[in-house]
Amino acid sequence: KIYAIIIFMIDLHSHSTASDGQYSPSELIEKAYKRGLSVIALTDHDTIKGLEEAEKKAKELSITFVPGIEINIHRPGSEFHLLGLGINRQSNSLLKLTEKLKQNRLERNIQIIQKLNENGINISLEEIKKEYPRESLGRPQIAEFLYTHGFVKNVQQAFDKFLTRGKSCFIEKKGCDLSEAVTAIYESQGIPVIAHPLSLYLSWSKLEETLKNFRNQGVLGLEAYHPGARVVECERLEEIARRNGFFVTAGSDFHGEKIRRDRYLGLTCGQRRIDDRFYTDELFVELEKRR
């Protein structure tokens, strides 16, 4: 007898044009469908504007949709992002939080443009908005604008020369407090999950202690598997997660081929398929508790 083992492919971290992704929410779901995904989460930066459109398309295509968000947390010297997975309602606290973060992002963009002007690059935020009409504009769109208008040779050079940490036009993100974000996610019936934990830029010993502290503040999940890390690092992160009472998620952090050519829906570190254990084993159970 020959037995076929079917491994479903999922993705718990992706972005659309509602923030800084290449595809509209419905186009993203269609792309996930064509790639054979059974579960897809939309986690746009600091906004929930794309969730309704994505959910509608997911229902049409019979894909399990996990509504989410990726919230920027204030932590100087690092990139601390918190995923809210399974948002089942838009609480007042979440709406208030996203409005504040939207204003923070606008102020940051204005400061970046001012710095670019000081460096001899005479562009305006209005020009960029005209080319990229979206809810949440950020550095990826500024970098692409610099490339398409001949100020740099490619998008990566825009970051390397101007926009990355330590360069002349870098402006620190202004996020929210962790407790504020955790509360907003819980009040929206979602689950807080730490995204790409290596972006906290901590040694392994300090990282585990910091994660323990976050767990004590109500964070339940850890995105141990992310394409920005090596497989051995992701496996180590899963071990840390298990020791400290986190459940584990995995994602592609997909933005689109034009934005990140090395990331694909349904694939995580080492181009590994994201199998459905990251949804069915724990996340689904946690989500059901909140229904």
GUDOTI-401421 format. One record per residue: x, z, y of N, C-alpha, C, CB in turn; residue in three letters. Coordinates in steps of 0.02 Angstrom, whole numbers, plus 50000, padded with zeros to 5 digits. Each point is the difference from the previous one (the first is absolute). Glycine has a CB too. Layout:
XZYXZYXZYXZYALA;...
END
This chain:
500425000049940499585000050060500435000050063499105006149937LYS;500694990450113500354999850064499575003450053500594989249968ILE;499695015950063499645003850050500274998150070499795009549918TYR;499764989050127500194998350069499965006350043499584988149986ALA;500955013450049500015005650046499914997450071500755006849922ILE;498714995250108499864997750068500215005350050499034993049958ILE;501425005150087500225004650052499724997450066501075003149936ILE;498495000850093499714998150063500505001350057498845002549955PHE;501154993350095500445000750057499605002450060500774990949955MET;499505014050081499665002850057500485000350059499235006749924ILE;500524995650133500435001150059499665005150046500474988149992ASP;499895017250024499725005450040500315000650069499775006049894LEU;500524988450131500305000150067500064992850024500645010849975HIS;498944987250072500044993250027499734999950072499874995149884SER;500284999450151499824999550071499684993350016500945007850028HIS;498634992150023499664994050022500114999050075499135001349909SER;500544993750118500064998750072499675005450042500014987849975THR;499645016849993499735005750038500575004350027498965000049928ALA;501634999650040500595003250028500554994750006499705011349950SER;500804988850007500564995450009500114995449941500525008450073ASP;498944990249889500054995549944499884992850019499645009249928GLY;500514986350026499944992850011499294997449988501194998849968GLN;498465004349983499354997549979499435004450026500544995149899TYR;498895001750114499415003850019499795004449941499624990950081SER;499975014249930499795004349943499694996149942499825009050083PRO;499754986249933499684996149946500514995449966498905000550062SER;501564996649977500524995749970500455004149954499974992550101GLU;500185013649918500415004449959499675001349933500475005350103LEU;498884996149897499645001349938499984993749957499305008750058ILE;500604985549973500004993749962500684998949967499154995250080GLU;501395006449957500674999249973500115004849940500434996650115LYS;499325009549892500055004949945499624997549939500115009350083ALA;499314987849928499594997349945500374994449964498955002950064TYR;501354992549974500364994449971500625002249961499584992850093LYS;500715012949927500585002749965499815004249939500615000050108ARG;498745000949883499765003549940499965007550007500474990849937GLY;499525011950124499955007250010499305002549984500894999450088LEU;499075006449882499355003049985499815005450051500194997749879SER;500325005150155499895005250051500454998450060499695008849911VAL;500044991750150500394998950059499805005050055500114987749971ILE;500395015350060499885004550057500244996650064500125010349926ALA;499474990050126500214997650066500185006250041499264989649993LEU;501365010650031500255005950035500344998050065500165006049890THR;499444991450156500294997750063500265005850042499234990249997ASP;501255008350045500325005050042499515002650053501114994649981HIS;498735011850015499645003650053499334997150018501105003150043ASP;498594993049911499354997250014499594999049937500484994350100THR;498875006049907499544998849944499564993950014500015012449972ILE;500184983650078499584994550022499904994649947500415002250114LYS;500054997049840499954994749951499645001949936501024995650047GLY;498795010749945499745002349936499324996949981500615010650020LEU;498944988950028499334997349985500044992849975499515007650087GLU;500894988349948500084993049979500324999449932500104996850120GLU;500415007249868500354999849935499555002349943501095002150060ALA;498535003249952499565002649948499464995049981500225011650042GLU;499524985050008499484994949987500274994549956499475002650110LYS;501144995049905500304994649961500175002449929500454995050105LYS;499785011349890500175002849934499385000349955500935006750053ALA;498504995149976499385000249961499814993149975499615009950067LYS;500484985049977499854993149981500424997849940499684997650119GLU;500955004649880500474997849948500075005049943500614993850088LEU;499005011649914500005005149947500685003249990499084993749944SER;501255007750112500635003849999499865007150023500694989550022ILE;499595015449945499935006950023500395000950065499855004249881THR;499794998050171500315000750066500095007350017499494989150036PHE;501115012749986500155006850022500124999750076500515003249886VAL;499004999250154500094999950072500525005250022498824996150014PRO;501645001950029500525004650019500264999050070500315000549883GLY;500225003050133500334999750065500725002549991498905001850062ILE;501554996149982500685002650001500125002950069500414991549914GLU;499675015150089500045003650063500725001850017498855004549981ILE;501344994250080500675001750023500035007550019500184988150042ASN;500275015649926500075007250012500615001250044499445002849889ILE;500505001550160500555001450045500545004049964499224999850098HIS;501384997149896500575003349970500634996450025499335003549896ARG;500974998850159500574996650030500574998749951499705005450107PRO;500594988649897500564998349957499824997349932500615008650059GLY;498744990749928499794997449936499374995950008500515009849942SER;499294987050004499384996149999499545003449951500594989150030GLU;498965014949995499555003949958499304997050005500705010550016PHE;499094986449929499334996949997499595003549946500464988950041HIS;498915012249975499555003349952499434995249984500305011450045LEU;499634987049891499444995949978499385004449992500784992049942LEU;498665005450078499365003249984499634995349954499955006250111GLY;500014995449825499694995649951499295002249982501144997449955LEU;498414997850039499325001649979499565002650056500455002349890GLY;499694995750171499585002250056499284997649988500994999750081ILE;498565005049912499314998349982499525000550059500245003949886ASN;500004998850168499615000550062500485000350059499035005949939ARG;500724992150119500425000150059499835006250041500074987250002GLN;500305018149985499875006350035500184999550073500215006249894SER;499494998250146500165000250072500745001550011498835003850024ASN;501455000549934500715001750008500444994049987499745011749966SER;500084984049986500404994149985499944994850057499855002249876LEU;499544996950149499894995350055500385002250062498874997149953LEU;501125009450061500365002750058500754999049991499085008450019LYS;501164992749921500714999349985500244992850008499915009749921LEU;499704985650053500214993050004500004997550072499544998149886THR;500005004450155499994998150071500635002550035498745000250000GLU;501465005949984500605002850030500624996149979499465011350001LYS;500584986949935500574996349975500024992950028499975006949896LEU;499444990250115499964993450031500305000250070498974997449933LYS;500885007850105500275000750067500765001149998498895004850039GLN;501334999349913500725001149992500374993549986499755011549957ASN;499954984350000500314993749982500044995350061499575001349882ARG;499894998750157500004995850061500555002150047498764998249988LEU;501315008350023500525002650045500704998349974499235009350034GLU;500854991049900500664998249971500154992750010499865009049915ARG;499644986750074500104992850010500204998450072499184997849909ASN;500505005550138500164999050071500735001950014498805002250031ILE;501425003349940500685002350010500504995249968499595011950003GLN;500254985549937500444995149967500074993850042499665004449888ILE;499794993150139500024994050042500415001250062498874996649957ILE;501065009350072500405001750059500744999949984499065006950043GLN;501124995849899500715000049979500254992949988499835011349948LYS;499754984550022500204993149989500114996450066499364999949892LEU;500195001450156500084997050067500665002150031498765000050015ASN;501435006349976500635002650028500604996649967499445010950023GLU;500454986649915500544996549964499984992550011499975009149915ASN;499664988750136499994993050018499504995749963501165001550025GLY;498405001649936499484996349964499345000850037500605001649888ILE;499224993450151499435000650044499354997749966500764998150097ASN;498935006649868499364998849967499525005550020500564994149902ILE;498815004950084499505005050017499585001749938499964995950119SER;499755010049882499575002149945499384995549995500425011950013LEU;499344985850044499424995650002500134993549962499665005050111GLU;500954992349897500194993849965499995001149924500714996550098GLU;499545009249880500025001549928499305001049973501135005350014ILE;498464998350024499305001249978499624993449993500035011150057LYS;500124984149986499664993649997500164996349935500034999450125LYS;500595001249853500204996749938499805003949938500944994950062GLU;499015011849946499835004349943499415004550019501204999949960TYR;498204997250042499405004050018499795004449941499634990950080PRO;500575015349922499855004649945499915007050027500654992849920ARG;499065011450038499855006950019500635004050013498974999349932GLU;501534999750026500605004350002500624995750004499415008949935SER;500874990350125500604996150011500615004549993499374992150077LEU;501175005249894500605004149991500644996050002499325007749932GLY;501224995450046500654996750002500034993549960500495011350014ARG;499174988149928500044993749964499764994050041499825006449895PRO;499654994650144499744994550041500474998750060498825003049966GLN;501475002250062500484999150054500614996249974499615010750056ILE;500634991149885500574996749970499854992649985500365010949950ALA;499054987850024499824993049985499934996050064499415003849895GLU;500334999350157499944996650065500694998250027498945006350024PHE;501544998349970500684998750023500314994149961500135012250030LEU;499714987549905500264994549959499684993350018500215008249908TYR;499134991650095499654993750012500144997250070499115003749921THR;501105000650125500154997750068500754999450013498945005350037HIS;501454994949909500714998350005500475005350027499594989050015GLY;500185017349989500445005350025500485002649946499105003250081PHE;500714995849856500425001949943499974994549947499815012450023VAL;500674987749930500034994849948499495001049945501204998750026LYS;498615007549962499495001549949499705006850015500614993149914ASN;498865008650050499645006350013500455006049988498934994449967VAL;501485005349980500435005749984500505001350056499874997549879GLN;500374997250153500475000950055499685003750059500594989649964GLN;498765009450046499655003550053500045007549989499224990350015ALA;500705011849922500065007149984500735002250006499004999249922PHE;501454997050048500715002049998500305000550069500094994649889ASP;499695001250156500304999650067499645004550050500354988449974LYS;498995012350019499625003550052499555005749977500034989350059PHE;499605009749885499415004149986500095005749950499384990050026LEU;501175010149937500085005249951500315006350031500124991249910THR;499845014350054500255006450025500744999450020499175006149927ARG;501004996450133500684999850024500164994050044500305006149899GLY;499234989150103500114994150042499675001050069500044992649896LYS;500145003050150499835001050071499255000250015501054994450026SER;498545002349933499294999750016499565004049951500214988850047CYS;500125015549914499625004149953499675005850037500794997049908PHE;498575004150078499625005650027499715003949941499734993750108ILE;500375012849891499755004249946499244999849998501015007550010GLU;498724992249929499275000349993499755006950018500044991349910LYS;499385008950120499695006450016499405000849954500394999650121LYS;499685004649829499465000849951499595006250013500704994149918GLY;498965008250030499595006050005500285005549956498984993050025CYS;500745012949979500225005549958499754999049929499995007850099ASP;500404994449852499814999449930499335003449987501214999449967LEU;498705006650059499385003849988499404996350027500655010750004SER;499444986050053499464996150031499804994249955500425003250114GLU;500084993349859499874994349957499685002149934500974994050053ALA;499295011349916499735002549937499265001950009501145004249966VAL;498704999350088499315002050013499554993950008500415010450055THR;499824984649983499604994050012499874996249934500484999150116ALA;500025000749841499924996549935499515003849956501174995550009ILE;498905011149986499555004049959499284999550025500945007749974TYR;498974992650092499334999650028499684993249992500335008750082GLU;500094986349900499754993349985499964998949924500494995850108SER;499575009749854499955000049927500574996149967498765001050011GLN;501804998550024500584996549972500525004949973499794990650078GLY;500765006549898500545003849970500654998450036499415000149888ILE;500955005050139500634998850034500584999049951499585006850096PRO;500804987849916500564998049957500594998250045499214995849909VAL;501385007050075500604998450039500244993049982500325012250005ILE;499734983450045500244993249988500774999750002498934995450051ALA;501355000049909500734998749996500425006050023499754988050020HIS;500275017449940500345006250021500734999450017499205005649929PRO;501154989350047500714999250018500084998450074500244996249884LEU;499235001650149500034998650072500035006450042499384989549979SER;500585016249988500105006450035500755001050014498975004849945LEU;501454991250022500735000150011500305007049989499874990550082TYR;499985012349860500265006649982500414999649936499005005550056LEU;501464999149935500365000549937499505002049946501105003150058SER;499094995949878499535001549946499805007350000500514990849933TRP;499965013750079499835007249998499535001850057501115002449947SER;499044995050113499575001450057499324996549994501025001350071LYS;498994992949897499374996349991499525004049957500624989250012LEU;499615013549933499555003749956499715006250035500654995949901GLU;499775007650136499755005950037499484998050052501105005749981GLU;499034988750052499534997650051499344997949969500964996250071THR;499085000449872499394997949966499595006049977500594989549964LEU;499755015750012499655006249981499605002750059500905002749915LYS;499414997250143499675002450060499384995850017501115004250042ASN;498964989249951499434995650012499445001349950500784991350047PHE;499415010149890499505001549948499615006350019500724994549911ARG;499635010450116499685006250021499534999050059500995006249958ASN;499114988250078499584998550058499414995549981501005001250074GLN;498914997649861499414996449978500104992849978499425007350074GLY;501204990349927500124993149977499995000049923500704997250104VAL;498924998249867499905000249927500414994849962498885004150023LEU;501284990250009500334994649964500664997950030498894996349968GLY;501515000449991500654997450021500074992849976500525011649996LEU;499624983850051500114993149982500724999449975499154995850086GLU;500945005749850500675000149971500284992949991499725010649942ALA;499834984550048500224993249986499844995550060499825001849877TYR;500734995650154499954996050061500574994949998499465009550067HIS;500434984349956500524994949995500625001350043499094992249977PRO;500865012650069500575001750041500505004549966499274998750097GLY;500605003249841500445004449962500214996749935499455010150051ALA;501104992349920500224997649935499595003349944501174998050045ARG;498814998849897499615002649944500215007149983499864988349956VAL;500805012950041500255006749981499785005250052500994994749941VAL;498985003450122499775004650052499255001549992500894995550078GLU;498734999349906499285001049991499865004649940499794988750050CYS;500585010449897499915004349941500185007250016500264990349925GLU;500255010650116500185006850022499465003050044501224996949994ARG;498484999050049499465002450042499395002149958500414992550093LEU;499465003849854499445001949956500145006849967499744987849979GLU;500885013450001500185006549971499895005650050500844994349926GLU;499365004650136499905005050053499265001250011501084996550055ILE;498544998149945499285000650010499685004249945499994988950056ALA;500205009949882499715003749944500195007450003500044989649930ARG;500575011850090500235007050004499615003950053501134996449962ARG;498655000150089499715003550057499254998950010501104999050052ASN;498574998649895499274999750001499694994250036500065011949993GLY;500334982950021499724993950030499754995449945500775001150100PHE;498734994949914499884994249956500394994150030498855004349963PHE;501254990549998500454994650019499614993550012500925005449934VAL;499274991050120499724993550012500564994850005499005005250059THR;500804988549943500474994450006499694994650042500525002749888ALA;499894993950151499744994750043500534994850017499195008150046GLY;500584986349981500464994750020500175000350074499524993049911SER;500075010550128500085000150073500004992850025500655010949996ASP;498894985149977499974992950015499744998850070499814997649878PHE;500564998150160499784998050067499884992550003500645009650049HIS;499654986649906499954992850002500694996849996498955000850067GLY;501094993249905500644996849987500394998650064499504995049898GLU;500155003450155500344998550063500325006250031499194990750019LYS;500535015249964500245006250030500525003449955498895001450057ILE;500964999249878500495002749952500014995449940499825012050040ARG;500694983749955500034995149945500165003249933500364991650083ARG;499865014649917500225003349939499455004449969501164999850044ASP;498234999849983499475004349974499404995849978500385009350075ARG;499334992549867499464996349971499455004749977500804990949965TYR;498585007150044499445004049977500075001549926499264995050089LEU;500645011349892500015001849930500695001649972499024993149988GLY;501505006150054500685001449977500315005550043500124988149959LEU;500275016250010500335005450037500754999749989498975007349988THR;501384998250009500735000149995500244995849941500025011450053CYS;500544985049958500274995949947499544994449978500625009849963GLY;498904988350080499514994849984499595001849937500754991550053GLN;499165015049937499595002349943499254999450016500925007949967ARG;498714990249981499274999850008499745007250009499924989549928ARG;499595011350114499695006650009499425000549952500355000650123ILE;499755002949821499455000349951499485005150020500804996649911ASP;498635003250056499425003750022500045007549987499354989849981ASP;501185012649988500055007349989500035003750066500594997949892ARG;499684998950160500065003350064499325000950034501144995150012PHE;498365001349962499325000950025499585004149951500094989250062TYR;499905008849875499555003049952500205007049978499754988649961THR;500915012850035500225006549973499835005850046500924994049943ASP;499165005050123499925005850045499594998550063501085004149956GLU;499084990450078499674998650064499254999349991501044994450040LEU;498745002049909499294999149988499655006749990500234988849950PHE;500095015750012499725006649988499945003950065500495000049885VAL;500034999850157499985003550064499464997250046501235002449988GLU;498704991050012499494996950041499305001949979500784990650020LEU;499125009849915499345001749973499805007250019500194991949904GLU;500305012550103499865006950019499695000450070500955003849928LYS;499194991150113499785000050070499364996150010501175001250034ARG;498564995849914499394996050005499385004449994500604990249953ARG;
END
